[in-house]
């Protein structure tokens, strides 16, 4: 089996409302590039990648010269063809490698008539638990609904998600408002759901001292972890030395060099693996094995996925023995998906691991065309800007907080 063609289609999928984060806003939609890898045997593999509100079509098209004629089973060869670590100093293709690897694993599964999780060693679990991913939100530009700004709005939103999807873990994406106000919000969630787990992620917007102060203020709550409280390995190492909560990251340990550094001189207790950021599912499995050896904990990070990448997260979680935290996902904020059957469903806070060949999901051509057309109409958006604060941009550490009033 050989690769005969590669196509990339950019889509934009509406969100219930714009999602605010420390670096800007998801402007009411996600922009994703859907990759299809065709073979001479007539099989098609599916991949997906983001891009901070921008299309990656041109970048994927640029890989054709590397991919045409390649055997999809030769994944280690593919890694060095596309993302040789020395060459990547000039052309960092880690996330593109991930999208193509997803498609190749999908092809392998379809060719062998087995699921990706079987290829990765066999599933240990059939359902993956998820946390409610709570964002402060701007109102929907069309309906005016969906705003999450006040404490009451946040608790009501979390309650609605808990009732609808069964979440028993709640993650608050912070770094938007002043830390004192977000501390009030976090305590309100703890009071509203005293039996549930909590996690807080300000996206490294806090100074080291502010992160220590915030962390000490929540130590007695039912925390999973304190995620990326400040910037960098050294800064977070100082926080870890002063706060009695596990420190997690999806930002500062995203390759094996950083994982080795963190193992030798720990700054983080929990490594949140992202199938895109690490360059594919297989890299995440390798990283999880290193973490298992050194008794570092792991979780699964969300980078704004649609159903294709969500399937990669489900298969990853299914095969990892040391996967002990509920995964993150933006998925419940989406209004639709581009896979056959529509959005995958939550049951008791979990999503079933697909059982079909490969990734176990299929493209809906009508939905792909609909949301490709919507992208052509709307274009991209700057992920690191806030449409409600025209001249604003963040600092690290930040002190340019939005006004919660």
N, C-alpha and C positions, 0 to 999 in steps of 0.2 A: 504493500500500500504506500502510495506516494502523494504528497500534496500537489494538487494541480492548480489551485487558485486560492486567493485570499481576498475577502471583501470586508469593508468597514462601513457601518451605517450609524450616523449620529442621531440620537433621539433625545427628546426632552419630555419628562414625565411630570405632571403636576403634583404638587404637594398640597396637603390640606391648608397649609398656611406657611409663610416664609419662616425659616428656622434661623435663630440668632446664635452666634458663637463668638468666641473672643476675637477672632480675626475678621469677622464680617457677617455675612448672611447668605444662606441658600435662598435665592430670590423667588421663592414660590414654586420651584421646580428643580429637578436634577437633570443634568446633561450627562449622558452616558454614550459611549461608543460601543456598538455591538459588532463583534468580530465573527465572521463565518469562514472556516477553513474547509475547503473542498478537496476531495481526493479522487484519484483515478478509479477507485472502486465504487464511486457514487455516494459515499458517505459524507456527511457534513458535521463538523464539530463546532461548538459554540463557545465563544469567549466574550468578555466584557471588561471595560475599564472606564474610569472616570477621567478627571482632568481639571478639577477646580472650576467647573462651569464652562469649560471649553471643549471643543471637538478634538479627537485624536485621529480623525480619519487620515489625514496626510501622513502622520507618523506611521500608522499601520501599513498604509500603501507603500511606504518606503522600505518595509521589511520584505516585500515580495521577492526581491532578488536573493534573499537568504533562505526563503521558505519553499519556493517552487522546486519540486523534486525531492524534498526532504521526507524521510520516513518518520511519521508521527511517533513511533515507538522509541526513537533515538532522542530522548529528552535531555540527557546530559550533553550530548553533542549540540543540541539546540541551544542549551544554556550558554555554551561558549561561543557559538555562532553569533548570538544576538547580544549577549550581555557579558562578554569577557571583562573581568574586573578592571584590567588596565585600560582597555578601550573605553570603558564606561566613564572614565575621567572626562572624555570628550563627548560621549553620546549616551548618557544614562538612559538605558532602555529597560530598567527593571520592571516597571509596570506593564510595558508592552510585552515583555517576555511572559509575564503572568497571564495576560489575556490569551496569548498564543498557547501557553501550556494548558490552560483550561480547555481550549478547543482540542488539543492533542489528546489529553486524557479522555475527553468526551468521545473522540474518535476511537481510541483504544477500547473503551468500554463497549461502544456500539459494534466494533469489529469482533470482539470476543463474546458479546452478549452478556456482559457483567456490568455491575455498577462501579463507579469510580472508587467508592469506599472498599470494594472487594480488591481492586487493583492496589490500593494503598495498604492492604494487610488485613482487611476484614473489619466489619463494624462491631463495636463493643456496645453500642446503644442505637436505638431506632428512632429516638426523639431527642431534639436538642432544646434545652431550656433557654429562654431569652429574658432580658431585662426590659422593662419599659424605658425607652430612651426619651427623657423629658427635656424639651428645649423651651426657652423663652421664645415666643413667636410674635411676629408682627401680624396685624389683621390680613386676611385674604383680600387681595386688591379688588376682586370682583364682588364678593359677598360681604366684606367687612367683618366676617366672623373669624374665629379661630385664634384671637389674640391670647397670649399668655404673658402677662406682665406683673400682675398683682399676686400676692400670696394666695388669695382665695381662688383666682383663676388657675394657678399652678396645681393646687390641691384638687380642685374640681376636675382638671384635665387628667391628672394621675389616677383619680378615682374612676373616671370613665374608662380609661385604658385598662385598669385593673379588672373592672367589671366585664368589659367586652372580651378581653384576651386572656385573662387569668394570670397576669404578671404578679409575681411575689418578690421581685427584685426591682429597684427603681434607681435609675442613674440620672442625675441632674447635670446637664451641660451648662457650665457657668462661664465666668470670665466676661460677662456682658455688663452687669450692674456692679456697683460698689460691693466689695467683699462683705461688708457688714450686712447689707441687704440680702445678699445671697445666703449668708449664714442664717438669717431669719427664715428664709425660704426652706433651707435644708432641715432646720429644726421643725418647721411646720410639717414637712413630709414625714419626719420621724414620729411626730405626735399623731398624725393621721393614720399611719400604718405601723403600729408598734411591734407587730410580729414579722414584718417584712425586712428584707435586707436593703441597704442603701449604698450608693457610691457617688462621688462628686468629682467632676472633671472640669477645671477652669482652663484647660488647654494651655498650660504653662504661662498664664497671664500674670500670676502673682509674683511679687518679689519673694526671695527666700524667707525673709522675716515675716511677711504677710502670710505666706504659706504655713509657716510654723505656728503663728498665732491662730489661723483658721483651723489647722489640724488639731491643735490642743483643745479647741472649743468644741470639737465633735468627737473626741476620743471615746466618750461613754455611749455613743450611739451604736446602732446595730450595723456597723460599716462592713462592706466587703473590702474596700480599699479606697485610697485617695489617689486619683489618677492624674499624672502629669501636673502636679501642683505648681511647679516652677520650671525654669528653663535649664536644660542640660544635665549631664551626668553629675557634675560636681555640685550644682545647686540642689538637686534632688537628694544627693547623698547627705548633705547637711540637713535637709528636712527629715530624712529617714532617721538620722541620729537623734532627732529631737521630738519626734511624734510617734506615739504608740498605735499606729494604724499601718497596715501594709501599704506600700507605695507601688503604684502600677504605672506602666507606660505603653503607649502604642507609637510614641514619637521618637524616643531617643535610643531605643534598641530595636532596630529594623534590619539589621544584617548581622552576620556571624562575628565580624570584628568587634562590633559594639556588644554583642552577647558575651564574647570572651572577656572584654573589659569589665562588664557588669558582674561576671562570675568571679573574677579575681578581686575586685573591689566593689562590692554591691552598692548600687544606688537604688535599685528597684527589687521588690519582692515578687511582683507579678508581671509577666511579659504577655502583652496582649497581641496575639499574632493576627496579622492581616494578610489574606491570600494575595492581595495586590501589592502591598508595600514590600513584602518579602520576596516577591518575584514568582509566586505560584504556590500551589497547595503542597507540593513536595518539599519546598524549602521550609514551609511551616512545620511539616512533619519532622524534618531533620532538627529544626530548632526546638521543637517540643521534646525530642529525645535527649538533647543536651540538657534542657531544663529538668527533665525527669532524672537524669544522672546526678545533677547537683541539687536536687530538691528545691528548685525554683518553681513557683506556681505559674500557670498559664491561663489565659482566657482567649476569646476570639473577638477581634475588633471589627467594627463596621465602618466602611468608607463610602456609604451612600449607594448601596447596591440595588440593582433590580434582581429579578428572579434567577438569572444565570449565575451571577456571582454569589447570590444567597445560597444556591445549590452547592457551590464550592465550599462555603462555610459550613454547611450541614454535613457534607461528606468529611470535611476535616474534623469537626467535632465528634463525628461518629467513631473515628479510629484512634483517638488519642486517649490513652489510659489515664493521664494526669490532667484531663480537662475537668475542672472542678467548679468553675464559676459559670453562671448563666452568661450566654453570649450577648453582645450588643447588636442592635440592628436599627437602622432608620426606617425599616420596611413598613411599619404601621403608620408612618406619616404619608406614604404614597397613596394616591387615589386610584392607581391602576398599575398594570404590568404589561410586558410585551411577550409573556409566555402563554402557551395554550392553557385554557382553563382559568386564566386570570391569576390574581394574587394567591400565593400559598397561604394557608390558613393556620392560625394559632389555636391550639387546644390546651387549656390549663397552662398557658404561658409557654408552650412548646410548639415546635414545628416538626413534622415527621420528616425523616431523611428520605429523599426520593429513592424508589426501588427499581426504576427502569434502567435500561442499559446506559452506560456513560453517566453524565450528570443527572439524567432522569427528567430533564425538562426539554420542551420543544418551543421553538419560536412560533408565535402567531403572526403570520404574514400581514394580516390586516392591521393589527395593532402596531407592528413595526412600521408599516407605511403611514399610519395615522400620526404616530409620534415623531417620525422622521419629518413629515410635512410640518408638524408644529414647530420642530426645531428650525426648519428653513424659514418659517414665519417670524419666530421670536429671536433666533440666534442664541449666542451664549450670554454669560453674565460674569462679572468679576467677583469671584468667590470671596476675595479679601476686601470687600467694600460693603458698606451698609447704606441701602437706598434711603433710609430715614435720616441719615446723617451725611449729607453730600460730601463735605470736605474732610470727613473723619478718616483716620487710619490708625491702627494700633501701634503701641510701643511694646517693647519687652524689657523689663516688666511694664505692664500697662498701668496708666493712671487716668486714662481718658474714658471713664465709664459712661454708659448710657444712663439717662435719667429715668428711674423707675416710676416717677410720678407723672 
